[in-house]
């Protein structure tokens, strides 16, 4: 199933420009999947599979901050 996700146009263009500017990996001779994924993450585009981990980390950070403020 495909679900569309819409992001701010400027952010979208920035990510596209950053991907287009990637230099090929010196070892593989092409732009790799990992290079593209790292660029997307820099623009806040994350895979669904890590959503639970991100939420769990945010909750842990909030709990630590709440304990610190007591």
C-alpha distances in whole Angstrom, upper triangle without the diagonal:
4,7,10,13,16,19,23,24,27,25,22,25,27,24,24,27,28,25,27,30,29,32,31,32,35,34,32,33,29,27,25,21,23,25,22,20,24,24,21,22,25,24,22,18,17,14,13,14,18,17,19,22,22,23,25,27,28,29,31,33,33,35,37,38,39,41,43,44,46
4,7,10,13,16,20,20,23,21,19,22,23,20,20,24,24,22,24,27,27,29,29,30,33,33,30,31,27,25,23,20,22,23,20,18,22,22,18,20,23,21,19,16,15,13,12,14,17,17,19,22,22,22,25,27,27,28,31,32,32,35,36,37,38,41,42,43,45
4,6,10,13,17,18,21,19,17,20,22,19,19,23,23,22,24,27,27,30,30,30,34,34,32,32,29,26,24,21,22,23,20,18,21,21,17,18,21,19,17,14,14,12,11,14,16,15,18,20,20,20,23,25,24,26,29,29,30,32,34,35,36,38,39,40,42
4,7,10,13,14,17,16,13,17,19,17,17,20,21,20,22,25,25,28,28,30,33,34,31,31,28,25,24,20,22,22,19,18,20,19,16,17,20,17,16,13,13,13,12,16,18,16,19,22,20,21,24,25,25,27,29,30,30,33,35,34,36,39,39,40,42
4,7,10,12,15,13,11,15,16,14,15,19,19,18,21,23,23,27,28,29,32,33,31,31,27,24,23,20,21,21,18,16,18,17,13,15,17,14,12,10,11,11,11,15,16,14,18,20,18,19,22,23,22,24,27,27,27,30,32,31,33,36,36,37,39
4,7,9,12,10,9,12,14,13,14,17,18,18,20,22,23,27,28,29,33,34,32,32,28,25,24,22,22,22,18,17,19,17,14,15,16,13,12,10,13,14,14,18,19,17,20,22,20,20,24,24,23,25,28,28,28,31,32,32,33,36,37,37,39
4,6,8,7,6,10,11,11,12,15,16,16,18,20,21,25,27,28,32,33,31,31,27,24,24,21,21,20,17,16,17,15,12,13,14,10,10,9,12,14,15,19,18,17,21,22,19,20,23,23,22,24,27,26,26,30,31,30,32,35,35,35,38
4,6,5,6,9,10,11,12,14,15,17,18,20,22,25,27,29,32,34,33,32,29,25,25,23,23,22,19,18,19,16,14,15,15,11,11,12,15,17,19,22,22,20,24,24,21,22,26,25,23,26,29,27,27,31,32,30,32,35,35,35,38
4,5,5,6,8,10,10,12,14,15,16,18,20,24,26,28,32,33,32,31,27,24,25,23,23,22,19,19,20,16,14,16,16,12,13,13,17,19,21,24,24,23,26,27,24,25,29,28,27,30,32,30,31,34,35,34,36,39,39,38,42
4,5,5,6,9,10,10,12,14,15,16,19,22,25,27,30,32,31,30,27,23,24,23,23,21,18,19,18,15,14,16,14,11,13,14,17,20,22,25,25,24,27,27,24,26,29,28,26,30,32,30,30,34,34,33,35,38,37,37,41
4,5,5,6,9,10,10,12,14,15,17,21,23,24,28,30,28,28,25,21,22,20,20,18,15,15,15,12,10,12,11,7,9,10,14,17,19,22,21,20,24,24,21,23,26,25,23,27,28,27,27,31,31,30,33,35,35,35,38
4,5,5,6,9,10,11,12,14,16,20,21,23,27,29,27,26,23,19,20,18,19,17,14,14,15,12,10,12,12,8,10,10,13,16,18,21,21,20,24,24,22,24,27,26,25,28,30,29,30,33,34,33,35,38,37,38,41
4,5,5,6,8,10,10,12,14,18,20,23,26,28,27,25,22,19,20,19,20,17,14,16,16,12,12,14,13,10,13,13,17,19,21,24,24,24,28,28,25,27,30,29,28,31,33,32,33,36,36,35,38,41,40,40,44
4,5,5,6,9,10,11,13,16,19,21,24,26,25,24,21,18,19,18,18,15,13,14,14,10,10,12,10,8,11,12,16,18,21,24,23,23,27,26,23,26,29,27,26,30,31,29,31,34,34,33,36,38,37,38,41
4,5,5,6,9,10,11,15,17,18,22,24,22,22,18,15,16,15,15,12,10,11,11,7,6,9,8,6,9,9,13,15,18,20,20,20,24,23,21,24,27,25,25,28,30,28,30,33,33,32,35,37,37,38,41
4,5,5,6,9,10,14,16,18,21,23,22,20,17,14,15,14,15,13,10,12,13,9,9,12,12,10,13,12,15,17,20,22,22,23,27,26,24,27,30,28,28,32,33,32,33,36,37,36,39,41,41,41,45
4,5,5,6,9,12,15,17,20,23,22,20,17,14,16,16,17,13,11,14,14,10,11,14,13,11,15,14,18,20,23,25,25,26,29,29,26,29,32,30,30,33,35,33,35,38,38,37,40,42,41,42,46
4,5,5,6,10,13,15,18,20,19,18,15,12,14,14,14,10,9,11,11,7,9,11,10,9,13,13,16,18,22,23,23,24,27,26,24,27,29,28,28,31,32,30,32,36,35,35,38,40,39,40,43
4,5,5,9,11,13,16,18,17,16,12,9,11,11,11,8,6,9,10,7,8,11,11,11,14,13,15,17,20,22,22,23,26,26,24,27,29,28,28,32,33,31,33,36,36,36,39,41,40,42,45
4,6,9,11,14,17,19,17,15,12,10,12,13,14,11,9,13,13,10,12,15,14,14,17,16,19,20,24,25,25,27,30,29,28,31,33,32,32,35,36,35,37,40,40,40,43,45,44,45,48
4,6,9,12,15,18,17,15,12,10,13,14,15,11,10,14,13,10,13,16,14,14,18,18,20,22,25,27,26,28,31,30,28,32,34,32,32,36,36,35,37,40,39,39,42,44,43,44,48
4,6,9,12,14,13,12,10,7,9,11,11,8,8,11,11,9,12,14,13,14,17,17,19,20,24,25,24,26,30,28,27,30,32,30,31,34,35,33,36,39,38,38,41,43,42,43,47
4,6,8,11,11,9,8,6,9,12,12,9,11,14,13,12,15,17,16,18,21,20,22,23,27,27,27,29,32,30,29,33,35,33,34,37,37,36,39,41,40,40,44,45,44,46,49
4,6,9,8,5,4,4,7,11,11,9,11,14,14,13,16,18,18,20,22,21,22,23,27,27,27,29,32,31,30,34,35,33,35,38,38,37,40,42,41,42,45,46,46,48,51
4,5,5,5,6,6,7,10,10,8,11,14,13,14,17,18,18,20,23,22,22,22,26,26,26,28,31,29,29,32,33,32,33,37,36,36,39,41,40,40,44,45,44,46,49
4,6,5,8,9,10,14,13,12,15,17,16,17,20,21,21,24,26,25,25,26,30,29,29,32,34,32,32,36,36,34,36,40,39,38,41,43,42,43,46,47,46,48,51
4,6,8,10,10,13,13,13,16,18,17,19,21,22,23,25,27,26,26,26,29,28,28,31,34,31,32,35,36,34,36,39,39,38,42,43,42,43,47,47,47,49,52
4,6,8,8,11,12,12,14,16,17,18,20,21,22,24,26,25,24,24,27,27,27,30,33,31,31,35,36,34,36,39,39,39,42,44,43,44,47,48,47,50,52
4,7,9,12,13,12,14,17,18,18,20,22,23,24,27,25,26,26,29,29,29,32,35,33,33,37,38,36,38,41,41,40,43,45,45,45,49,50,49,51,54
4,6,9,11,10,11,14,15,15,17,20,20,22,24,22,23,23,26,26,27,29,32,31,30,34,35,34,36,39,39,38,41,43,43,44,47,48,47,49,52
4,7,8,7,7,11,12,11,14,16,16,18,20,18,19,19,23,23,23,26,29,28,27,31,32,31,32,36,36,35,38,40,40,40,43,45,44,46,49
4,5,5,7,9,10,11,13,15,16,17,19,17,17,17,20,20,21,23,26,25,25,28,30,28,30,33,33,33,36,38,38,38,41,43,42,44,47
4,5,5,6,9,10,11,12,14,16,17,14,14,13,17,17,17,20,23,22,22,25,27,26,27,30,31,31,33,35,35,36,39,40,40,42,45
4,5,5,6,8,10,10,12,14,15,14,13,13,16,16,16,19,21,20,20,23,24,23,25,28,28,28,31,33,32,33,36,37,37,39,42
4,6,5,6,9,10,11,13,15,13,14,15,18,18,18,21,23,22,21,25,26,24,26,29,29,29,31,34,33,34,37,38,38,40,43
4,6,5,6,9,10,11,13,11,12,12,16,17,17,19,22,21,20,24,25,24,25,29,29,29,31,34,33,34,37,38,38,40,43
4,5,5,6,9,10,11,9,8,9,13,13,13,15,19,17,17,20,22,21,22,25,26,25,28,30,30,31,33,35,35,37,40
4,5,5,6,9,10,9,9,11,15,15,14,16,19,17,16,20,21,20,21,24,24,24,26,29,28,29,32,33,33,35,38
4,5,5,7,9,9,10,13,16,17,16,18,21,20,18,21,23,22,22,26,26,25,27,30,30,30,33,35,34,36,39
4,5,5,7,5,7,10,13,15,14,15,19,18,16,19,21,20,20,24,25,24,26,29,29,29,32,34,33,35,38
4,5,5,5,6,9,12,13,12,13,16,15,13,16,18,17,17,20,21,20,22,25,25,25,28,30,30,31,34
4,6,7,9,12,16,17,15,16,19,17,15,18,20,18,18,22,23,21,23,26,26,25,28,30,29,31,34
4,6,9,12,15,17,16,16,19,18,16,18,21,19,19,22,23,22,23,27,27,26,29,31,31,31,35
4,6,10,12,14,13,12,16,15,12,14,17,16,15,19,20,19,20,24,24,23,26,28,28,29,32
4,7,9,12,11,11,15,15,13,15,18,17,17,20,22,21,22,25,26,26,28,31,31,32,35
4,7,8,7,8,12,11,10,12,15,15,15,18,19,19,21,24,24,25,27,29,29,31,33
4,5,6,7,11,11,11,13,15,16,17,19,21,21,23,25,26,27,29,31,31,33,35
4,5,5,8,10,10,11,14,15,16,18,20,20,22,24,25,26,28,30,31,32,34
4,6,7,8,10,12,13,14,16,17,19,20,22,23,25,26,28,29,31,32,34
4,6,5,6,9,10,11,12,14,15,17,19,20,21,23,24,26,27,29,31
4,5,5,6,9,10,11,12,14,15,17,18,20,21,23,25,26,27,29
4,5,5,6,9,10,11,12,14,15,16,18,20,21,23,24,26,27
4,5,5,6,9,10,10,12,14,15,16,18,20,21,22,24,26
4,5,5,6,9,10,11,12,14,15,16,18,20,21,23,25
4,5,5,6,9,10,11,12,14,15,16,18,20,21,23
4,5,5,6,9,10,11,12,14,15,17,18,20,22
4,5,5,6,9,10,11,12,14,15,16,18,20
4,5,5,6,9,10,11,12,14,15,17,19
4,5,5,6,9,10,10,12,14,15,17
4,5,5,6,9,10,11,12,14,16
4,5,5,6,9,10,11,12,15
4,5,5,6,9,10,11,13
4,5,5,6,9,10,11
4,5,5,6,9,10
4,5,5,6,9
4,5,5,7
4,5,5
4,6
4
